[in-house]
Amino acid sequence: MRKALLILGLTLLVLPLLPAPAAQAQPSTASSRTLDADWAKATFTAVRDGWHVRVTITLRDKPGSFGCPYARATLNVTAGLDPSTSKFEVCDNKTKTKSFTLRPGLGTKFSELKIRVCDPDVFGDDCKTGTLPVRQNRAERADLSARMNGLMTESLSAFMKHKKAKGGPWNWSDNGCNSPAVRAAEFYRACARHDFGYRNYGWGLTVNPTDSRRLWVDERFRTDMRAICRANHSGKARTDCYKAAAINYAGVRAGGGAPFFNQ
């Protein structure tokens, strides 16, 4: 339990402290699906916008319904603790359209909605269910990808020299290893590059604002921390350092979705 609470606290590692930038990732292309039941018909449309999903449902009541049919969309997040759900109903053979935004909390990625249209019944609701894929945001700024990748994979010492020079179009700001990061001072350079990845692949320049690129940045963060451990420690001290790196990595994987997209 203590470890779980620590990982939750470590989500603060990646919370941005800057005002929202002008650049924003382009929303994904829409996906749509219709569930047609005896009691109602519902059409669901989903568009991903960073770490949010905008959902529109058109629900039509049919004469065969027992009560007031309802439609529900739930966004389940991989390794998430709080799936985001929205629901509404319609009665009297009417048709209604409603739009809403699902905003997940912790988690590593999401790729589909669980959808249903139901007719309420005192003996148990009759439901027709399905899934609706949610497409990733589109990768952008291919012209900057090679340069960005080079800065993320060069040695930490070389990266810090580039950071000091503050050249190029990049956002070089960082907030270090926020409390309660483990070994924050020792891992500062790794945290600085992790912030750089989030603020340029993600919400700043939107070079590649996708779940797969966020995973890559987080894995690079772990690699950098382990390199620091190897350089500074041996034996049991190195093992303990690796454990600290693993805890910090778990923290950014769990809580980095919204900060990566600045939402």
C-alpha positions in Angstrom: 0.0 0.0 0.0 2.8 2.4 0.8 4.4 1.7 -2.6 1.1 2.4 -4.3 0.7 5.7 -2.5 4.3 6.7 -3.3 3.7 6.0 -7.0 0.5 8.1 -6.9 2.5 10.9 -5.3 5.2 10.7 -7.9 2.7 11.7 -10.6 3.7 15.3 -9.5 7.0 14.6 -11.3 5.6 15.7 -14.6 3.1 18.3 -13.8 4.0 21.4 -15.9 4.4 24.7 -14.1 4.2 26.8 -17.2 1.2 28.7 -18.7 -0.5 26.9 -21.5 1.3 27.4 -24.9 -0.2 28.5 -28.1 0.7 25.3 -29.9 -1.8 22.4 -29.6 -1.9 18.9 -31.0 -4.3 18.4 -33.8 -7.3 16.2 -32.8 -7.5 12.7 -34.2 -9.8 11.6 -37.0 -13.3 10.7 -35.9 -14.5 7.1 -35.3 -18.2 6.2 -35.3 -20.5 3.3 -34.5 -24.2 2.7 -34.3 -26.0 0.3 -31.8 -29.5 -0.5 -33.1 -31.7 -2.3 -30.6 -35.4 -3.1 -30.4 -35.9 -0.3 -27.9 -33.6 2.4 -29.1 -30.9 3.4 -31.6 -27.7 5.2 -30.6 -24.9 6.5 -32.8 -21.6 7.2 -31.0 -18.9 9.4 -32.5 -15.5 9.9 -30.8 -12.6 12.3 -31.5 -9.5 12.2 -29.4 -8.0 15.5 -28.4 -4.8 14.9 -26.4 -5.6 13.2 -23.2 -9.4 13.8 -23.6 -12.0 12.2 -25.9 -14.9 14.3 -27.2 -18.0 12.0 -27.6 -21.2 12.8 -29.4 -24.2 10.5 -29.0 -27.5 10.6 -31.0 -30.1 8.5 -29.2 -33.6 7.7 -30.6 -36.3 6.1 -28.5 -38.4 3.5 -30.2 -42.0 2.4 -29.5 -40.8 -0.9 -28.2 -39.0 0.5 -25.2 -40.1 -0.4 -21.6 -39.0 2.8 -20.0 -36.7 5.7 -21.0 -33.7 4.2 -22.9 -30.3 5.5 -22.1 -26.9 5.5 -23.8 -23.5 5.3 -22.0 -19.9 5.7 -23.1 -17.0 4.7 -20.9 -13.4 5.4 -21.5 -11.3 2.7 -19.9 -7.6 3.5 -19.5 -4.8 1.0 -19.5 -3.4 0.8 -15.9 -5.9 3.5 -14.9 -7.8 3.8 -11.7 -10.8 6.0 -12.7 -12.5 5.3 -16.0 -14.4 8.3 -17.3 -18.1 7.7 -18.0 -21.0 9.8 -19.4 -24.7 8.8 -19.7 -28.0 10.3 -20.8 -31.6 9.1 -21.6 -34.4 10.0 -23.9 -38.2 9.3 -23.7 -41.5 9.5 -25.6 -40.2 8.4 -29.0 -37.9 11.4 -29.2 -34.4 11.8 -30.6 -31.7 13.7 -28.7 -28.1 14.5 -29.4 -25.6 15.2 -26.6 -21.8 16.0 -26.7 -19.5 15.7 -23.7 -15.8 15.2 -22.9 -14.3 12.2 -21.2 -11.3 13.2 -19.0 -9.4 10.2 -17.6 -7.0 10.6 -14.7 -4.1 8.2 -14.2 -3.1 5.6 -16.8 -0.7 4.8 -19.6 -2.8 4.9 -22.7 -6.4 4.4 -24.1 -7.6 3.1 -27.4 -11.3 2.4 -27.2 -14.6 3.3 -25.7 -17.1 0.8 -24.2 -20.5 1.8 -25.4 -24.0 0.6 -24.7 -27.7 1.5 -25.3 -30.1 0.1 -22.7 -33.8 -0.1 -21.8 -34.3 0.1 -18.0 -36.3 -2.7 -16.4 -37.0 -3.4 -12.7 -35.8 -7.0 -13.3 -32.6 -5.8 -15.0 -31.8 -3.5 -17.8 -31.8 -4.9 -21.4 -28.6 -3.6 -23.1 -26.8 -3.8 -26.4 -23.1 -3.3 -26.0 -20.0 -2.8 -28.2 -16.7 -1.0 -28.4 -15.6 2.1 -30.4 -11.9 2.6 -31.3 -10.3 5.9 -30.4 -7.6 6.9 -32.8 -4.3 8.5 -31.6 -3.6 12.1 -32.3 -1.7 12.5 -35.5 2.1 12.9 -35.4 3.3 16.3 -36.4 6.4 18.3 -37.2 8.3 15.6 -39.1 10.8 18.3 -40.0 11.9 18.5 -36.4 11.8 14.8 -35.5 15.4 13.8 -36.4 16.9 16.7 -34.5 14.6 16.1 -31.5 15.5 12.4 -31.5 19.2 13.3 -31.5 18.9 15.5 -28.5 17.0 12.8 -26.6 19.5 10.0 -27.3 22.8 11.8 -27.0 24.7 11.5 -23.7 23.3 13.4 -20.8 26.4 15.6 -20.6 26.1 16.5 -24.3 22.4 17.2 -23.7 23.1 19.5 -20.8 25.5 21.5 -22.9 22.8 22.0 -25.5 20.4 22.9 -22.8 22.7 25.5 -21.4 23.1 27.1 -24.9 19.3 27.1 -25.4 19.6 27.0 -29.2 17.0 26.0 -31.8 13.2 26.3 -31.6 13.0 24.1 -28.4 11.4 24.7 -25.1 14.4 24.2 -22.7 12.5 24.9 -19.5 12.2 22.3 -16.8 10.9 22.0 -13.2 13.5 19.4 -12.2 12.4 16.4 -10.2 9.3 17.5 -8.4 8.7 16.3 -4.9 8.2 13.5 -3.9 10.6 12.2 -6.5 13.1 9.7 -5.1 16.8 10.9 -5.3 15.6 14.2 -6.9 19.0 15.9 -6.8 20.9 12.9 -8.1 18.5 12.4 -11.0 18.1 16.1 -11.9 19.7 15.7 -15.4 17.4 12.8 -16.3 14.4 14.8 -15.1 15.4 17.8 -17.1 15.6 15.7 -20.3 12.3 14.1 -19.5 10.7 17.6 -19.2 12.3 18.5 -22.5 10.7 15.4 -24.1 7.3 16.2 -22.8 7.4 19.9 -23.7 8.6 19.4 -27.3 7.2 16.0 -28.4 4.1 16.8 -26.5 2.3 20.1 -25.7 5.0 22.6 -26.7 6.1 22.1 -30.3 3.9 19.0 -30.8 6.6 17.2 -32.7 5.0 13.8 -32.0 2.1 14.0 -29.5 1.2 10.3 -29.3 0.9 7.7 -26.6 3.7 5.7 -28.2 6.1 8.6 -28.1 5.2 9.4 -24.5 6.1 5.8 -23.7 9.5 6.2 -25.5 10.2 9.4 -23.5 9.4 7.7 -20.3 11.6 4.8 -21.2 14.4 7.2 -22.0 14.0 8.7 -18.6 14.5 5.3 -17.0 17.6 4.7 -19.2 19.1 8.0 -18.1 18.4 7.4 -14.4 20.0 3.9 -14.6 23.0 5.4 -16.4 23.4 7.8 -13.5 23.2 4.9 -11.1 26.0 3.0 -13.0 28.2 6.1 -13.0 27.8 6.9 -9.3 27.4 3.6 -7.5 28.3 -0.1 -7.3 27.1 -3.1 -5.5 24.2 -2.7 -3.2 24.2 1.1 -3.6 23.7 0.7 -7.3 20.9 -1.8 -6.7 19.2 0.7 -4.4 19.6 3.4 -7.0 18.0 1.2 -9.7 15.0 0.7 -7.3 14.6 4.4 -7.0 14.8 4.8 -10.7 12.0 2.2 -11.1 9.8 4.0 -8.7 10.2 7.3 -10.5 9.5 5.6 -13.8 6.3 4.1 -12.5 5.3 7.5 -11.3 5.6 9.1 -14.8 3.9 6.2 -16.5 0.9 6.4 -14.2 0.5 10.2 -14.2 2.1 11.5 -17.3 -0.8 11.4 -19.8 -2.4 14.7 -19.0 0.9 16.6 -18.5 2.3 15.3 -21.8 -0.6 16.8 -23.6 -0.8 19.8 -21.2 -4.4 19.1 -20.2 
